[in-house]
Every structure is written in structure tokens, then in C-alpha cells.
Amino acid sequence: MTPEKFTDTLKTATPSQLESLDEAHWRYMSLIGIVSDVLPAEVVEADKNGYPQFIKLDAGLPVFNDADCTTFMEAITGLPSELCEAWRDKDYYELHGETPEETAASQEA
């Protein structure tokens, strides 16, 4: 998703929805083990018990999966996938300075 697209999509969300998206994204990141000590341990433990299908490892390292992230965020927030995808892609862009598609293209080159 381009920065213009995720920005336009997220403009349709209310402040409360944006807060829910942010929390759900941190919960996914905590669930899969990419971050720790961001959320209370009991929240992470409850998510691990409720959503074990999203915890995936590759050579012992956590695997971030776009589809799983979106599905988890939808389940947690009850918001449409378009908003969850937009938040996910915005976060990636802010972290990496490029879209997931740009990263994939540069890795293929």
C-alpha cells in the first residue's frame, strides 16, 4: 500500500479507532515475540492462549506475517481489514522508510 493510500484510508478512522489499531498492532508484535515489555504480561499471555496460530518461528526467530497481523488486528478491534492493513503498512513505512512492496522489490534485485 502506498503512503498516500494508507494515509487516505486512516483519515476515515475516528481517534478511538486509531487508538484501537495502535494497541492491536502492539499486541500482535508482542504476541509473536518481536517486542517485549511493551504490554502487561497478562495481556500477552492471554493473547498467546487465545491466538496461538499466529505465533510462528523461523530458525527460532519470530516471523511477522502481513496476513496474520491483519487478521489478528481485525479480531481484536472489530474494524475492517482495510483499516488494519493501512495501519500495518503505515507502521512499516515509518520504521523502514519504504513500503513493504519497495522492500520486496529491492530484495529481488
C-alpha positions as CSV (number, residue, x, y, z in Angstrom):
1,M,0.0,0.0,0.0
2,T,1.4,3.4,-0.9
3,P,1.8,6.1,1.7
4,E,-0.9,8.1,0.0
5,K,-3.3,5.2,0.2
6,F,-2.7,4.3,3.8
7,T,-2.9,8.0,4.8
8,D,-6.2,8.4,3.0
9,T,-7.6,5.2,4.5
10,L,-6.6,6.2,8.0
11,K,-8.2,9.6,7.6
12,T,-11.5,7.8,7.6
13,A,-10.9,6.4,11.1
14,T,-12.0,8.1,14.3
15,P,-9.5,8.9,17.0
16,S,-10.8,6.0,19.1
17,Q,-10.4,3.6,16.1
18,L,-6.8,4.8,15.6
19,E,-6.1,4.1,19.2
20,S,-7.5,0.6,18.9
21,L,-5.4,0.0,15.8
22,D,-2.3,1.1,17.6
23,E,-3.0,-1.1,20.6
24,A,-3.9,-4.1,18.4
25,H,-0.6,-3.7,16.4
26,W,1.4,-3.7,19.6
27,R,-0.5,-6.7,20.8
28,Y,0.4,-8.6,17.6
29,M,4.1,-7.6,17.8
30,S,4.1,-8.7,21.4
31,L,2.2,-11.9,20.7
32,I,4.7,-13.1,18.1
33,G,7.7,-12.0,20.2
34,I,9.1,-9.2,18.1
35,V,8.8,-6.8,21.1
36,S,8.7,-7.4,24.8
37,D,7.9,-5.3,27.9
38,V,5.5,-3.1,25.9
39,L,2.3,-4.5,27.3
40,P,1.4,-6.1,30.6
41,A,2.4,-9.7,30.7
42,E,-1.1,-10.9,31.4
43,V,-2.3,-9.3,28.1
44,V,0.4,-11.0,26.1
45,E,-0.2,-14.3,27.9
46,A,-4.0,-14.1,27.2
47,D,-3.2,-13.4,23.5
48,K,-0.8,-16.4,23.4
49,N,-3.5,-18.6,24.8
50,G,-6.3,-17.2,22.6
51,Y,-4.3,-16.8,19.3
52,P,-1.5,-19.4,19.2
53,Q,-2.0,-19.9,15.5
54,F,-0.3,-16.6,14.8
55,I,3.0,-17.5,16.7
56,K,5.4,-18.7,14.0
57,L,9.2,-19.1,14.2
58,D,11.8,-19.5,11.5
59,A,15.2,-20.8,12.9
60,G,14.0,-19.8,16.3
61,L,13.2,-16.2,15.4
62,P,9.7,-14.6,15.3
63,V,8.0,-14.4,11.9
64,F,6.0,-11.3,11.1
65,N,3.2,-12.2,8.7
66,D,1.2,-9.5,6.9
67,A,-2.0,-11.6,6.6
68,D,-1.8,-12.8,10.2
69,C,-1.2,-9.3,11.5
70,T,-4.3,-8.0,9.7
71,T,-6.4,-10.9,10.8
72,F,-5.3,-10.6,14.4
73,M,-6.0,-6.8,14.3
74,E,-9.4,-7.4,12.9
75,A,-10.2,-9.9,15.6
76,I,-9.0,-7.6,18.4
77,T,-10.6,-4.4,17.1
78,G,-13.6,-5.5,15.1
79,L,-12.5,-3.0,12.5
80,P,-12.4,-3.6,8.7
81,S,-9.4,-5.2,7.1
82,E,-8.7,-2.0,5.1
83,L,-8.1,0.0,8.3
84,C,-6.0,-2.8,9.8
85,E,-3.9,-3.1,6.6
86,A,-3.4,0.7,6.4
87,W,-2.2,0.8,10.0
88,R,0.1,-2.1,9.4
89,D,1.6,-0.6,6.3
90,K,1.9,2.9,7.9
91,D,3.9,1.3,10.8
92,Y,6.2,-0.5,8.4
93,Y,6.8,2.7,6.4
94,E,7.6,4.7,9.5
95,L,10.0,2.0,10.7
96,H,11.7,1.3,7.4
97,G,11.3,4.4,5.2
98,E,9.8,2.4,2.4
99,T,6.7,0.3,1.7
100,P,6.7,-3.5,2.0
101,E,6.4,-3.6,-1.8
102,E,9.5,-1.4,-2.2
103,T,11.4,-3.6,0.3
104,A,10.4,-6.8,-1.6
105,A,11.4,-5.2,-5.0
106,S,14.9,-4.2,-3.7
107,Q,15.5,-7.7,-2.2
108,E,14.6,-9.3,-5.6
109,A,17.0,-7.0,-7.5
